[in-house]
Amino acid sequence: MKISFQGAKGAYSDQACRELYPDAQTLPCQSFEDAFEAVIKGEADLAVIPIDNTLAGRVADVHHLLPTSGLHIIGEHFLSINHCLMAPKGATLESLTHVHSHVHALPQCRKFIRNHGLTPVIHADTAGSAAEIADRNDPTQGAIASALAAEIYGLQILERGIQDDESNKTRFIILSPTAQTFDIQDDVITSFVFEVRNIPAALYKTLGGFATNGVNMIKLESYVDDQFNAARFYCEILGHTREEAVCLAMEELGFYAKNIVILGSYPKSPLRDKF
């Protein structure tokens, strides 16, 4: 089995792939579009894609790609982000002058970087910065990335857990070219997107069916279209599309919304309640 992800080998997405599918081969992709395309073209069986981070918020690119990809969400996974400071063998914390990492990882370690007088350097991704530091083999240059990246690129870890906030966690979704089939159970999440019709109180009316049918909505996010109108929404509810209450709620949604795309019904991760 091949699992595509965005980033270089050793990225946190790569770590998530390995935790979910220890025996699979991971396929690094330069962009989210490439990771999606790998599954669409059959170059990968699944994709594991970040969708939310507790500090950085939602991954907007992914939300825009999902509705038109034709892929189905079949699962979710949660990963604690444990940033490590790494450098070439022989380097020390005192020898470092610069630290390289992703634009989100650097501010997440702001206190550590400032306290040690390091100059931050932005890279496209965490694992890519680790790969470059390994190639340069310069004891003044370090990287912030995962412990997996240090192992892959032969770097030594100088400090672990250098993030300012221990609550830094990322939620990933698993994408498949085919929808998942399983017995209806209590712990199921359904994800979908929709657009509201141009009528008064449209959003209020679209959500009414979920309230009257007792369907719990756990996420609702708006998106700006090309004319800067917040007319698109990404939504997650508890329940399967085959359940009667969900069917009734979705039917009522159809009266006031358009372009409804069901992205998938999938089991809730057992890690969700632990995080």
C-alpha positions in Angstrom: 0.0 0.0 0.0 1.2 3.5 -0.8 0.1 6.6 1.2 0.6 10.1 -0.2 1.2 13.1 1.9 2.3 16.7 1.4 5.9 17.5 2.4 9.3 15.7 2.5 10.2 12.4 4.1 10.0 12.9 7.9 7.3 15.5 7.8 4.6 15.3 10.5 2.2 14.1 7.8 4.7 11.3 7.1 4.7 10.5 10.8 0.9 10.4 10.8 0.9 8.0 7.8 3.3 5.7 9.6 1.2 5.7 12.7 -1.9 4.8 10.8 -0.4 2.3 8.4 2.9 1.0 9.8 3.5 -1.4 6.9 2.7 1.0 4.1 5.1 2.9 1.8 4.8 6.7 2.2 4.9 8.9 -0.9 6.1 12.5 -0.3 4.4 15.2 -2.5 5.4 18.8 -3.0 1.9 20.2 -2.7 -1.5 19.2 -1.4 -2.7 19.2 -5.0 0.0 16.6 -5.8 -1.0 14.4 -2.9 -4.6 14.5 -4.0 -3.6 13.8 -7.6 -1.5 10.8 -6.6 -4.6 9.1 -5.3 -6.8 10.2 -8.2 -4.3 8.8 -10.7 -3.8 5.6 -8.8 -0.2 6.3 -7.9 -1.2 6.0 -4.2 -4.0 4.1 -2.5 -4.8 6.7 0.1 -3.7 10.2 1.1 -3.3 11.5 4.7 -3.8 15.2 4.8 -3.8 17.7 7.7 -7.1 19.6 8.0 -6.8 21.5 11.4 -4.2 22.5 13.9 -5.0 23.7 17.4 -2.6 26.7 17.0 -2.5 27.5 13.3 -6.2 26.8 12.7 -7.6 25.2 9.5 -5.6 24.3 6.5 -7.5 26.4 4.0 -5.9 24.9 0.8 -7.3 21.5 1.8 -10.8 22.7 2.4 -10.9 24.3 -1.1 -9.5 21.1 -2.7 -11.9 18.6 -1.1 -15.2 19.4 -2.7 -14.0 19.0 -6.3 -11.5 16.2 -5.8 -13.9 13.3 -6.0 -12.1 11.6 -3.0 -13.9 10.4 0.1 -12.9 10.9 3.7 -12.7 7.4 5.3 -11.1 8.2 8.7 -9.4 10.8 10.9 -6.2 10.8 13.0 -4.8 13.1 15.7 -1.1 13.8 16.2 0.7 15.7 19.0 3.3 18.0 17.4 6.5 17.6 19.3 9.1 19.9 17.8 12.8 18.9 18.1 15.9 21.1 17.6 18.3 19.1 15.4 21.7 19.8 13.8 24.6 18.0 12.1 26.6 15.6 14.3 29.2 17.5 16.3 27.1 20.7 16.6 26.0 22.0 19.9 23.3 24.4 21.0 26.1 26.9 21.7 27.5 26.6 18.1 24.1 27.3 16.4 23.4 30.8 15.1 20.4 30.1 12.8 17.4 27.7 12.9 15.4 26.7 9.9 11.8 25.5 9.7 8.3 25.9 8.4 6.5 29.3 8.7 4.2 27.9 11.4 6.8 25.8 13.3 9.1 28.8 14.0 6.6 31.0 15.9 5.4 27.9 17.8 8.9 27.8 19.2 9.4 31.5 19.6 10.4 31.5 23.3 13.1 28.9 22.8 14.5 30.6 19.7 14.6 34.0 21.5 16.1 32.6 24.7 19.0 31.1 22.8 19.6 34.0 20.5 18.9 32.1 17.3 18.0 33.7 13.9 14.9 32.0 12.4 14.9 31.1 8.7 11.6 30.2 6.9 11.4 27.0 4.8 8.6 25.4 2.9 8.3 22.5 5.4 9.8 21.2 8.5 11.3 18.0 7.1 12.7 19.9 4.1 14.6 22.2 6.4 16.1 19.1 8.1 17.1 17.7 4.8 18.9 20.9 3.8 20.7 21.2 7.2 21.9 17.6 6.7 23.2 18.5 3.2 25.0 21.7 4.4 26.6 20.0 7.4 27.2 23.3 9.0 27.4 23.3 12.9 26.0 26.8 13.0 22.8 25.8 11.2 20.0 23.9 12.9 16.4 22.8 12.1 13.1 22.4 13.9 11.3 19.3 12.8 10.1 15.9 14.0 12.2 13.2 15.6 11.4 11.1 12.5 13.1 13.7 10.3 16.2 13.6 12.5 16.4 9.9 12.1 15.9 9.9 8.3 18.5 12.6 7.6 21.1 11.5 10.2 20.9 14.6 12.4 21.4 14.7 16.1 18.6 16.0 18.3 19.9 18.8 20.6 16.5 19.5 22.4 13.1 17.8 22.4 9.7 19.4 23.0 10.8 23.0 22.4 7.3 24.2 21.4 5.9 27.0 23.5 2.5 25.3 23.8 2.1 21.6 24.7 -1.4 21.6 23.3 -0.1 21.8 19.7 -2.0 19.0 17.9 -3.0 18.4 14.3 -6.0 16.6 13.0 -5.5 14.6 9.8 -8.1 13.0 7.4 -7.7 9.9 5.3 -8.7 10.2 1.7 -9.7 7.3 -0.6 -11.0 7.0 -4.2 -13.9 4.9 -2.9 -16.3 5.5 0.0 -16.0 3.4 3.1 -18.7 0.9 3.9 -19.3 -0.2 7.5 -22.1 -1.0 10.0 -23.8 2.1 11.3 -22.5 2.8 14.8 -22.8 5.6 17.3 -19.3 7.1 16.8 -19.6 8.2 13.2 -18.8 11.6 11.7 -20.2 12.8 8.4 -18.4 15.7 6.6 -20.0 17.7 3.8 -19.9 21.1 2.1 -22.8 23.2 0.8 -23.7 26.7 -0.5 -26.6 28.7 0.8 -29.2 30.0 -1.5 -29.7 33.7 -2.0 -32.7 34.1 0.3 -33.2 35.8 3.7 -32.0 33.9 6.7 -30.7 31.1 4.4 -28.0 29.8 6.8 -30.5 29.8 9.7 -32.9 27.8 7.7 -30.3 25.3 6.4 -29.3 24.5 10.0 -32.8 24.1 11.4 -33.3 20.6 10.2 -30.3 19.4 12.2 -31.7 20.9 15.4 -35.2 19.6 14.9 -34.0 16.1 14.2 -31.5 16.0 17.1 -28.4 15.8 14.9 -25.3 17.2 16.7 -23.2 19.6 14.5 -19.6 19.6 15.7 -18.1 21.9 13.1 -19.3 24.7 10.8 -16.8 26.8 8.8 -17.5 29.5 6.2 -15.5 30.2 3.0 -15.3 33.3 0.9 -16.1 32.8 -2.8 -14.5 34.7 -5.7 -16.8 37.7 -5.0 -16.0 37.8 -1.3 -19.3 36.5 -0.2 -19.3 33.9 2.6 -21.6 31.5 0.8 -19.8 28.2 1.2 -19.7 26.1 4.3 -17.8 23.0 5.5 -19.8 21.1 8.1 -19.3 18.0 10.3 -22.1 16.2 12.1 -22.3 13.2 14.4 -24.1 10.4 12.6 -24.1 8.4 9.3 -25.9 9.4 6.1 -27.9 6.2 6.4 -29.4 7.1 9.7 -33.0 8.3 9.6 -32.4 11.5 11.6 -29.4 12.5 9.4 -31.4 11.7 6.2 -34.2 14.0 7.3 -31.8 16.8 8.3 -30.0 16.5 4.9 -33.4 16.5 3.1 -34.3 19.8 4.8 -30.9 21.2 4.1 -31.6 20.7 0.4 -34.5 23.1 0.5 -32.3 26.0 1.4 -28.8 25.0 0.2 -27.3 24.0 -3.1 -24.2 22.2 -4.4 -24.2 19.8 -1.4 -21.3 17.4 -1.6 -21.0 14.6 1.0 -17.3 14.1 1.6 -17.7 11.0 3.7 -19.1 9.2 6.7 -16.4 7.6 8.8 -15.6 6.3 12.3 -14.6 8.8 14.9 -11.0 8.3 15.9 -10.6 6.9 19.4 -7.9 9.6 19.9 -10.4 12.4 19.5 -11.7 12.1 23.1 -8.1 11.8 24.4 -7.1 15.1 22.7 
